[in-house]
C-alpha cells in the first residue's frame, strides 16, 4: 500500500494540501485508524434527533454534526479557528445551524439554553460553562481524546513526553465534571491502532493536528522526516495508538 514516489514529492504534496475542517478523506489509502467500538457519529445523530435545542462545541468544519439526518430546531455550533468556522458556515448554514466563531473563554449563550451539549474531540472541556448552558435535566454527550493519544508519533519527533502523557485522563475529567455539578452517567474507553503508509500521510496529519508536534515544519524536521521515510519504506507502516473515551453526563 506504500507510495513509490520520492520523499520530496510526497512531502511537497502533503505540505500543499488543504487541512482546514475536520475531514480526513485526503488520507484514504495512505493511513488508517481503527474506530472506537461505540460509533460516536451514529449515537450523536440519534440524540440530536430527540431534542429541540443543542450545541456542538469545537465543531471543526461541522462534518460530524452534518452526518445527522435530523437536527434540532435550535442548533448551534462553536469553533475558534476561522478557516474551520467558515467551512462550518458553508456546510451547516443551509441547514439552519448558527455558527459562532469564538475567540474568548466561555460559551456565548445565556444560562440554561440547551437540552443537549455535544463535542467530538473538544480542545479542553469547560465543565462549569457546560453545566451553565445546559437546562436542568439536560445532557452532555461527547467523545474525547484520551491520554497519550498518538504519542508514538509525537515522541518520534519530540522525544519522551512523560508529563504530557498524563493529560486528558478520563477519571480526572469525570471528577472535574462532577465538581461542576454534572452527574456522569456513562464512561467508556478505547485504544485504537493507527497506521501511516507513507511520509506524506505523516506530514499531513502533523499539519492538521498541530498540537501533536506544535513547532512542526517540514524544513525544521527534514532530518527526522527522512529517517521516518526510510523506516516506512524498509519496514512497513508507522504504527501509533489513539485513545478515546465516550462520556455522557446529566445536569
Helices and strands as residue ranges (DSSP letters): H 7-16, G 25-27, E 31-33, H 40-48, E 53-57, H 63-66, E 74-79, H 82-92, G 93-95, E 98-101, E 114-120, H 127-133, E 134-145, H 151-158, G 164-166, H 170-179, E 183-196, H 199-208, H 222-235, E 238-250
